[in-house]
Structure formats: structure tokens, C-alpha cells
Amino acid sequence: MIVSSNSIAVFDLGKTNSKLFVFGDDGSVLFETRTKPSWIDHDGIRVLDDEALFEWMKTALHAAARDYSVAHVVFSGHGCTFALVAGENLTHPVLDYEQEPPPALANRIDMLVPSFTETYSPKLPLGFNYGRHLLWLEASKPETVSGADAILAYPQFWSWRFSGRKVSEISYIGCHSHLWAPLHGDYSSLVDRHGWRSKMPEFQRAGAALGDFHFTLDSGTNASVVVHNGVHDSNSALYYYRSVGFEDFTLVSTGTWVVILNSACPLAALDEHRDMLANVTVDGKPAPTIRFMGGREYDIASGGWNKPISVQSVSRVIAKGVFALPAFAPGGPMQGFEGRFVGPEVDGEERAAAALLYVVLMTNLSLDLIKSDNPIVIDGGLVKTGLFAELLAQLRPTQSVFTSTAAEGSAFGAAALVFETLGRNPFANETTMAASLQIFGLEAYRDAWAALTEIERPEVSQPRKELHA
């Protein structure tokens, strides 16, 4: 059944889940579906099965065009991935960013990255800086880099697959890649030292129309959609909330990662040892950021819990003095040791409650470090836990905490960028203010957790201020 004449398909491409959202003319979500990308072995390295994902994307887009008259498609993607392309082919499969180069090689390539004061991109493990994985391939398989005519960021890889046009986009290039110098508005010295500038395609704004993707519907009718330039997911969410009226605010974008952006934070406050960095907005402006792998950590620490958590369970965990201590995944502001629980042993919902408290406290710490004292907007998967925003509101009583009814800001932002290209903005501010839970003992629990994390803090980290608001 055709229900819209000019719908937009948004592929929101995460490491764990890839999703398709269909937006109608009025900005409403008409349909969504998802899949899990497959990561396979290639010469001892984990890579994306991009052909399998491409087939799913084409099938999903065909169905969306058939059922909802989709006329536009755009891509939002997580910020750690690139593709090396020559002509119409990859010179090497797309790397899984969660793998470490061999130690001897890692030590050599880490000496090549520019200083933090140039890129505002901290030195991180694995492929969290995708320039690091680019150096890995150049050192281990030099022909894959030298033979490429384009280095494409992840959303631009997919816009190329669908449109045939190779372009770059500022929010992704500027996302902790080591490849961008935000104060200069240009590529970093790493790019020029290695001769990569000629492999960087021309910039196009996120949401810009690039070309068409042609296909045949089940009825035999020829159809096409306009392919638009993609965007970094957290910056896409930032754009969305700005487009509906938020100005001076802190965004807490949650998914596999918790990414916190506060443009009011001075760049001088960024601490490279705390996984703090300067993202770059779709308009090319630095966006001070701190992040940790909160969604992944919650899944690990909770034992995979995917049910609601009651206030009573949270209260029992606080009363028992059960603490989850960082970190359950790489990166983040508390690096250098393995996550663990202290206090009485708990399981089931109480273990999940301890994991939720952990993610809330890590978020609270991160908000302090990013100097957030303005309104907070929380978006993404952790909103769905039910208590995340309310617990944070109790810990930060001087700040208003808002949650999005949509909870998928990256997809909404990508759609908003396409609507911008079309000269429209159908979205309105539908956020709601979170009410403080007023759970007894939460503030004391926070202070005890802070003391424990100070004891466990890695030596590389710098002194920090009090954790409470």
C-alpha cells in the first residue's frame, strides 16, 4: 500500500545493529527493520561481509520503495570505519574496528600519529582512531593503500555503493580519526606525510544529493531513489536536536557508545587520557566530546539483561552496597583495568540494576569532565531502560534533563539533513523532561563509587574535580 509520495529511507549503520527507518513527508516514522552485520575472517583479520549487508540493504530499500514510495536514501554511521576503493572495487575488505594491530607494529604506527593539540583526537586502542587502522594496512599490506584511488569514510562507502559517486563529509572525517585538524579546518599532517590527500574525495555536505540508485520493483516497474551524502551518527543526532530548537545544551547520545557532546566546553578542558576529543559538526565546527562504550558495557555487566529494571531493584543494590567498577570495554574516561563488581554477589535484575547504576555514574562523571552545566538531552538505546534519565536527573538537580520520544536521533538527524536539502523541516521538538527519582541513598552511593574509582584509577589519568553536580 502506498502511503506517502516522497518518503526518506535512512540506513542507520551501527557496529552491532544496522537499521532502516522510513520517514514520511511529515517526519513520522512509517516503518523500520534491522539486521546484524556479519564480521568474517580474511587472512586472519576480521572484516565486514559487506556484500551480505549490501544485499540486505537493497532488499530492504526495494520493499520500502514498494510499500512507502521512498524517493530518497541516506546513511548514518558509527565513527570508526573506512573503506579503500579503487575504481569499482575494494582494495581490502572493510576492517572490524575492534581489533588490535600486532604489538610490534602497533608501537611503530602509534609514533606516527599527530599530537592531540593538532587533531584533538586522542590515542586510542584498536581502531577507535581509524587513521590508526589505515596505518596498519599501509604497513602490513601497502598495496591496499597505494592502489586505492579513494579513502572513504563508512557512510560515504555506502553512498558510493548506491550512487557510484565518491565524496567525503566533514563530520565523519573529523571524528577522532587522526585525519583532521579542527582548528585549521583542514586535513592533519598525517594525511600529507603519507600522501593520502589525493585519495580524499571532494567534500559534500551531509544530506547533499549525490546521484540516483536504479532498480526494478516486483511489478516490473523501473524505479529510482535519490542518494544523499551520509553523516557521522552522533553528529547527526546533534544536528537533529539543534534543528528542533535546542541551542546551548549537552547531548548524551547512547547506543553501543555513550557519546556526550557539549559545544560550550572549552577545547582546553579536553583531556586526551580520558577519551575526550573534538568532534566536528556537519557545519565544520569543533564539538567537544567525551565518550565511553556504555551500551556495550551495560550488556556485559548486566549479563545481557533486556527487561525493565524496577526502582525497587535499584534501591536494593544501593542498600547492599553493590558496585560495578570500570571498565567493561576499551576506551572511555577510566582506562587501564578490567571491570568488576565489589560487594555482595547479585544476579538477575539486581545485577542489571548495578550495571545500570554503573552506566549512569559513568555518564555523570563524563558530564562533569565535559563541564556540562546546561540542559541535557538524552537520546538512543539507554532511554529504553526506563530509569537512566531519571537517575541522572536526580544526580544533576541544577540541570534540566530531557529525553526524546523518538530515541533515534542519528536517524532523525540524517532525515532532517535530507529535508534541509529539499528546503523543508517537518520535525518539531517532542522531547519530555525527565523527573528525578529521588531514590534514597543515591548521592551517597555516587560518592562511594567515586572513591572506589579513584583508588582504581590508572596512573596515566589526570586529577579531576568532584564527581557530583
C-alpha positions as CSV (number, residue, x, y, z in Angstrom):
1,M,0.0,0.0,0.0
2,I,1.4,3.4,-1.0
3,V,1.0,5.8,2.0
4,S,3.5,8.6,1.1
5,S,4.7,10.3,-2.1
6,N,8.2,11.4,-1.1
7,S,9.4,9.3,1.8
8,I,13.1,9.1,3.0
9,A,14.9,5.9,3.8
10,V,17.6,6.2,6.4
11,F,20.1,3.4,6.9
12,D,21.5,3.9,10.5
13,L,24.6,1.6,10.4
14,G,25.9,0.5,13.8
15,K,28.6,-2.0,14.7
16,T,26.1,-4.3,16.4
17,N,22.9,-3.5,14.5
18,S,22.1,-1.9,11.2
19,K,18.7,-0.4,10.8
20,L,16.4,1.0,8.2
21,F,13.9,3.8,9.0
22,V,11.4,5.1,6.6
23,F,10.3,8.7,7.2
24,G,7.1,10.2,5.7
25,D,6.6,13.7,4.4
26,D,5.5,14.8,7.8
27,G,8.6,13.4,9.6
28,S,6.8,10.4,11.1
29,V,8.4,7.0,11.1
30,L,6.4,4.8,8.8
31,F,8.5,1.6,9.0
32,E,11.7,0.2,10.5
33,T,13.6,-3.0,10.2
34,R,17.1,-4.1,11.3
35,T,19.8,-6.7,10.8
36,K,23.1,-7.7,12.4
37,P,26.2,-7.1,10.3
38,S,28.3,-10.2,9.8
39,W,32.0,-9.9,10.6
40,I,34.1,-12.7,9.0
41,D,37.8,-13.7,8.8
42,H,40.0,-12.6,5.9
43,D,43.7,-13.6,6.1
44,G,43.5,-13.7,9.9
45,I,41.8,-10.2,10.2
46,R,38.1,-9.6,11.0
47,V,36.3,-7.8,8.2
48,L,32.8,-6.8,7.3
49,D,30.8,-9.1,5.0
50,D,29.9,-6.0,3.0
51,E,28.2,-8.0,0.2
52,A,25.8,-9.6,2.6
53,L,25.0,-6.3,4.2
54,F,24.6,-4.7,0.8
55,E,22.1,-7.4,-0.3
56,W,20.0,-6.8,2.9
57,M,20.1,-3.0,2.3
58,K,19.0,-3.4,-1.3
59,T,16.2,-5.8,-0.4
60,A,15.0,-3.5,2.4
61,L,15.1,-0.5,0.2
62,H,13.2,-2.2,-2.6
63,A,10.5,-3.2,-0.1
64,A,10.4,0.4,1.3
65,A,10.1,1.8,-2.2
66,R,7.3,-0.6,-3.0
67,D,5.3,0.0,0.2
68,Y,6.1,3.6,1.0
69,S,7.2,5.2,-2.3
70,V,10.6,6.0,-0.9
71,A,12.3,8.7,-3.1
72,H,15.4,9.4,-1.1
73,V,18.0,7.4,0.8
74,V,20.8,8.5,3.2
75,F,23.2,6.8,5.6
76,S,24.2,7.5,9.2
77,G,27.2,5.5,10.6
78,H,29.3,4.9,13.7
79,G,32.6,6.7,13.7
80,C,35.5,4.2,13.4
81,T,35.4,2.7,9.9
82,F,36.7,3.4,6.5
83,A,37.0,1.7,3.1
84,L,39.8,1.6,0.5
85,V,38.4,1.8,-3.0
86,A,40.0,1.6,-6.5
87,G,37.6,2.1,-9.4
88,E,34.5,0.0,-8.6
89,N,36.2,-2.4,-6.1
90,L,37.6,-2.5,-2.6
91,T,41.4,-3.0,-2.4
92,H,40.8,-4.6,1.0
93,P,37.7,-5.6,2.9
94,V,36.3,-3.1,5.5
95,L,38.1,-3.7,8.8
96,D,36.3,-4.5,12.1
97,Y,37.5,-1.6,14.3
98,E,37.5,-3.9,17.4
99,Q,40.9,-5.5,16.8
100,E,44.4,-4.5,17.7
101,P,47.3,-4.5,15.3
102,P,50.2,-6.8,16.2
103,P,52.1,-5.3,19.2
104,A,55.4,-4.5,17.5
105,L,53.6,-2.9,14.6
106,A,51.2,-1.0,16.9
107,N,54.2,0.6,18.7
108,R,55.6,1.8,15.4
109,I,52.4,3.2,14.0
110,D,51.5,4.9,17.2
111,M,54.6,7.0,16.9
112,L,53.3,8.4,13.6
113,V,50.1,10.0,14.7
114,P,49.9,13.8,15.2
115,S,49.7,15.4,18.6
116,F,46.5,15.8,20.4
117,T,46.7,19.6,20.2
118,E,46.7,19.3,16.4
119,T,43.9,16.8,15.9
120,Y,42.1,16.8,19.2
121,S,41.9,13.1,18.6
122,P,43.2,11.0,21.5
123,K,45.4,8.0,21.0
124,L,43.0,5.1,21.5
125,P,43.3,1.3,21.2
126,L,42.0,-1.0,18.5
127,G,40.6,1.0,15.5
128,F,38.8,3.7,17.6
129,N,41.0,6.1,15.6
130,Y,40.5,4.8,12.1
131,G,43.7,6.6,10.9
132,R,45.5,4.0,13.1
133,H,43.9,1.1,11.2
134,L,44.8,2.9,7.9
135,L,48.4,3.0,9.1
136,W,48.1,-0.7,10.0
137,L,47.1,-1.6,6.4
138,E,49.7,0.7,4.9
139,A,52.4,-1.0,7.0
140,S,51.2,-4.6,6.5
141,K,49.6,-4.5,3.1
142,P,51.0,-1.4,1.4
143,E,49.4,-2.2,-1.9
144,T,45.9,-1.9,-0.5
145,V,46.5,1.8,0.3
146,S,48.8,2.8,-2.6
147,G,46.5,1.1,-5.0
148,A,43.4,2.9,-3.7
149,D,42.1,5.9,-5.6
150,A,39.8,6.9,-2.7
151,I,39.7,6.6,1.1
152,L,36.0,6.6,2.0
153,A,34.5,7.1,5.4
154,Y,31.9,4.4,6.3
155,P,28.7,6.4,5.4
156,Q,30.4,7.6,2.2
157,F,31.3,4.0,1.3
158,W,27.6,3.2,1.3
159,S,26.6,6.4,-0.6
160,W,29.2,5.3,-3.2
161,R,27.8,1.8,-3.4
162,F,24.4,3.2,-4.1
163,S,25.2,6.2,-6.2
164,G,28.6,5.4,-7.8
165,R,30.0,8.8,-6.6
166,K,32.9,9.1,-4.2
167,V,32.8,12.0,-1.8
168,S,33.9,13.0,1.7
169,E,32.0,14.5,4.6
170,I,33.3,16.7,7.4
171,S,31.6,15.2,10.5
172,Y,33.0,11.8,9.8
173,I,36.5,12.8,8.7
174,G,36.7,14.9,11.9
175,C,35.5,12.2,14.2
176,H,38.6,11.0,16.3
177,S,40.2,9.7,13.1
178,H,43.7,11.4,13.5
179,L,43.0,12.7,9.9
180,W,41.6,16.2,10.7
181,A,42.9,19.4,12.3
182,P,39.8,21.1,13.6
183,L,41.3,24.5,14.4
184,H,42.7,24.7,10.9
185,G,39.7,23.3,9.2
186,D,41.9,21.0,7.1
187,Y,43.5,17.6,6.9
188,S,46.1,16.8,9.6
189,S,49.8,16.5,9.0
190,L,49.4,12.7,9.0
191,V,47.4,12.9,5.7
192,D,50.1,14.9,4.0
193,R,53.1,13.0,5.3
194,H,51.6,9.8,3.9
195,G,50.4,11.2,0.6
196,W,46.8,10.5,1.3
197,R,45.3,13.9,0.4
198,S,45.0,13.0,-3.2
199,K,42.9,9.9,-2.2
200,M,40.4,12.1,-0.2
201,P,37.5,12.9,-2.5
202,E,35.9,16.3,-2.6
203,F,33.7,17.3,0.4
204,Q,30.0,17.4,0.1
205,R,27.7,18.5,2.9
206,A,25.9,15.8,4.8
207,G,22.5,15.4,3.1
208,A,23.6,16.6,-0.3
209,A,22.2,14.8,-3.3
210,L,24.9,12.7,-5.0
211,G,23.1,10.7,-7.7
212,D,20.4,8.0,-8.2
213,F,20.1,4.3,-7.4
214,H,18.0,2.5,-10.0
215,F,16.2,-0.8,-9.5
216,T,13.2,-2.8,-10.6
217,L,10.1,-3.3,-8.4
218,D,8.4,-6.7,-8.1
219,S,5.8,-5.4,-10.6
220,G,8.5,-5.0,-13.2
221,T,8.3,-1.2,-13.0
222,N,11.6,0.7,-13.1
223,A,12.2,2.9,-10.1
224,S,14.9,5.0,-8.6
225,V,15.8,6.9,-5.4
226,V,18.0,9.9,-4.9
227,V,21.1,9.0,-2.9
228,H,22.2,11.6,-0.3
229,N,25.6,12.0,1.4
230,G,25.8,10.3,4.8
231,V,26.8,11.5,8.2
232,H,28.5,10.5,11.5
233,D,25.8,9.2,13.8
234,S,26.4,11.3,16.9
235,N,26.8,14.5,14.9
236,S,23.7,13.6,13.1
237,A,21.8,13.5,16.4
238,L,23.4,16.8,17.4
239,Y,22.1,18.4,14.2
240,Y,18.6,17.0,14.7
241,Y,18.2,18.5,18.2
242,R,19.6,21.8,17.0
243,S,17.1,21.7,14.1
244,V,14.2,21.4,16.6
245,G,15.3,24.4,18.7
246,F,17.9,23.3,21.2
247,E,20.9,25.7,21.2
248,D,23.1,25.7,24.3
249,F,22.8,22.1,25.5
250,T,24.7,18.8,26.1
251,L,23.7,15.8,24.0
252,V,24.1,12.4,25.5
253,S,23.8,10.1,22.5
254,T,23.5,6.4,23.6
255,G,23.9,3.1,21.8
256,T,26.9,0.8,21.7
257,W,28.7,4.0,22.7
258,V,27.6,6.8,25.0
259,V,28.8,9.9,23.2
260,I,28.5,13.2,25.1
261,L,28.8,16.5,23.1
262,N,28.9,19.9,24.8
263,S,29.8,22.7,22.4
264,A,30.1,25.1,25.4
265,C,33.1,23.2,26.8
266,P,36.4,24.9,26.0
267,L,38.8,22.9,23.9
268,A,41.5,23.5,26.6
269,A,39.5,21.3,29.0
270,L,39.8,18.2,26.9
271,D,42.0,15.5,28.4
272,E,43.3,13.1,25.8
273,H,43.7,10.4,28.5
274,R,40.0,10.5,29.4
275,D,38.8,9.7,25.8
276,M,37.9,13.3,25.3
277,L,38.1,14.8,21.9
278,A,36.8,17.4,19.5
279,N,34.2,16.0,17.1
280,V,33.3,18.2,14.1
281,T,29.8,19.2,13.4
282,V,28.1,18.9,9.9
283,D,29.0,22.7,9.6
284,G,32.7,22.1,10.3
285,K,32.8,23.5,13.9
286,P,34.6,21.7,16.7
287,A,32.3,19.9,19.1
288,P,34.0,19.0,22.5
289,T,33.1,15.4,23.2
290,I,33.7,12.6,25.8
291,R,32.6,9.0,25.3
292,F,32.7,5.5,26.7
293,M,31.2,2.2,25.4
294,G,28.2,2.5,27.7
295,G,25.8,0.3,25.7
296,R,28.3,-2.5,25.3
297,E,29.3,-2.2,29.0
298,Y,25.7,-2.4,30.1
299,D,25.2,-5.6,28.1
300,I,28.3,-7.2,29.5
301,A,27.9,-6.0,33.2
302,S,24.2,-6.9,33.2
303,G,24.7,-10.4,31.8
304,G,22.7,-9.5,28.7
305,W,19.6,-8.3,30.7
306,N,17.0,-6.9,28.3
307,K,13.9,-6.5,30.6
308,P,12.8,-3.5,32.6
309,I,14.5,-2.7,35.8
310,S,12.4,-1.7,38.8
311,V,13.1,1.2,41.2
312,Q,13.0,-1.4,44.0
313,S,15.9,-3.4,42.4
314,V,18.0,-0.2,42.2
315,S,17.2,0.6,45.8
316,R,18.2,-2.9,47.0
317,V,21.5,-2.6,45.1
318,I,22.2,0.7,46.7
319,A,21.3,-0.6,50.2
320,K,23.5,-3.7,49.8
321,G,26.5,-1.6,48.6
322,V,27.0,-3.5,45.3
323,F,29.2,-1.6,42.9
324,A,30.3,-2.2,39.3
325,L,33.7,-0.6,38.7
326,P,35.2,0.4,35.3
327,A,35.7,-0.7,32.7
328,F,33.9,-3.4,30.9
329,A,35.0,-2.4,27.4
330,P,38.0,-0.5,25.9
331,G,38.2,3.3,25.8
332,G,36.4,5.8,28.0
333,P,37.5,8.1,30.7
334,M,38.6,5.3,33.1
335,Q,41.0,3.2,31.0
336,G,43.6,0.7,32.0
337,F,41.9,-2.0,34.1
338,E,39.2,-4.6,33.9
339,G,35.6,-4.0,35.0
340,R,34.5,-5.9,38.1
341,F,31.9,-6.0,40.9
342,V,32.5,-5.3,44.5
343,G,30.2,-6.0,47.4
344,P,27.6,-8.8,47.9
345,E,27.1,-11.1,44.9
346,V,23.9,-10.3,42.9
347,D,22.3,-11.8,39.8
348,G,19.3,-11.3,37.6
349,E,17.5,-8.0,37.9
350,E,19.8,-6.8,40.7
351,R,22.9,-7.4,38.7
352,A,21.2,-5.4,35.8
353,A,20.4,-2.6,38.3
354,A,24.1,-2.5,39.4
355,A,25.0,-2.3,35.7
356,L,22.5,0.5,35.1
357,L,23.9,2.4,38.1
358,Y,27.4,2.0,36.7
359,V,26.4,3.5,33.3
360,V,24.6,6.3,35.0
361,L,27.6,7.1,37.2
362,M,30.0,6.9,34.2
363,T,27.7,9.3,32.4
364,N,27.6,11.6,35.4
365,L,31.4,11.6,35.6
366,S,31.7,12.3,31.9
367,L,29.3,15.2,32.2
368,D,31.5,16.7,34.9
369,L,34.6,16.2,32.8
370,I,33.0,17.9,29.7
371,K,31.9,20.8,32.0
372,S,28.2,20.3,31.4
373,D,26.0,22.8,33.2
374,N,23.4,23.4,30.5
375,P,20.3,21.4,29.7
376,I,20.9,17.8,28.9
377,V,19.2,15.8,26.0
378,I,19.4,12.0,26.2
379,D,18.9,10.1,23.0
380,G,19.2,6.5,21.9
381,G,19.0,3.0,23.3
382,L,19.6,3.7,27.0
383,V,16.5,5.8,27.1
384,K,14.6,2.5,26.7
385,T,16.0,1.1,30.0
386,G,13.3,3.2,31.7
387,L,15.4,4.7,34.6
388,F,18.6,6.0,33.0
389,A,17.4,9.6,32.5
390,E,15.5,9.7,35.8
391,L,18.6,8.6,37.8
392,L,20.7,11.1,36.0
393,A,18.2,13.8,36.8
394,Q,18.5,13.1,40.5
395,L,22.3,13.3,40.3
396,R,22.2,16.7,38.4
397,P,19.4,18.7,40.1
398,T,20.6,22.0,38.7
399,Q,20.2,20.9,35.0
400,S,17.1,20.0,33.1
401,V,17.2,16.5,31.6
402,F,15.2,15.8,28.5
403,T,14.6,12.6,26.7
404,S,13.5,12.1,23.1
405,T,10.2,10.3,22.4
406,A,11.9,9.2,19.1
407,A,15.1,8.0,20.8
408,E,16.8,7.5,17.4
409,G,18.4,10.9,17.0
410,S,21.0,9.8,14.5
411,A,18.4,8.5,12.1
412,F,16.2,11.6,12.6
413,G,19.2,13.8,12.0
414,A,20.0,12.1,8.8
415,A,16.4,12.5,7.6
416,A,16.5,16.2,8.7
417,L,19.6,16.8,6.6
418,V,17.8,15.4,3.6
419,F,14.7,17.5,4.4
420,E,17.1,20.5,4.6
421,T,18.3,19.8,1.1
422,L,14.7,19.7,0.0
423,G,14.0,23.0,1.7
424,R,11.8,21.6,4.5
425,N,11.8,20.8,8.2
426,P,8.8,18.8,9.3
427,F,10.2,17.9,12.7
428,A,9.1,19.5,16.0
429,N,10.6,19.4,19.5
430,E,8.9,16.4,21.1
431,T,11.3,15.8,24.0
432,T,10.0,15.4,27.5
433,M,11.6,16.4,30.8
434,A,12.7,13.5,33.0
435,A,11.6,13.6,36.6
436,S,14.1,12.9,39.4
437,L,13.5,9.6,41.0
438,Q,14.6,10.7,44.5
439,I,15.9,7.3,45.4
440,F,17.2,7.3,49.0
441,G,21.0,6.9,49.2
442,L,21.8,7.5,45.5
443,E,24.1,10.5,46.3
444,A,26.0,8.6,48.9
445,Y,26.3,5.7,46.6
446,R,27.7,8.0,43.9
447,D,30.3,9.3,46.3
448,A,31.3,5.8,47.4
449,W,31.6,4.7,43.8
450,A,33.7,7.8,43.1
451,A,36.1,6.9,46.0
452,L,36.4,3.4,44.7
453,T,37.2,4.5,41.1
454,E,39.8,7.0,42.5
455,I,41.5,4.1,44.2
456,E,41.4,2.1,41.0
457,R,42.2,5.0,38.7
458,P,45.1,4.4,36.1
459,E,48.2,6.4,36.7
460,V,48.0,8.0,33.2
461,S,44.9,9.9,34.0
462,Q,45.0,13.4,35.3
463,P,43.4,14.8,38.5
464,R,39.8,15.6,38.2
465,K,37.2,17.6,40.2
466,E,34.5,16.3,42.4
467,L,32.1,14.0,40.6
468,H,28.8,15.4,41.8
469,A,27.0,18.3,40.3
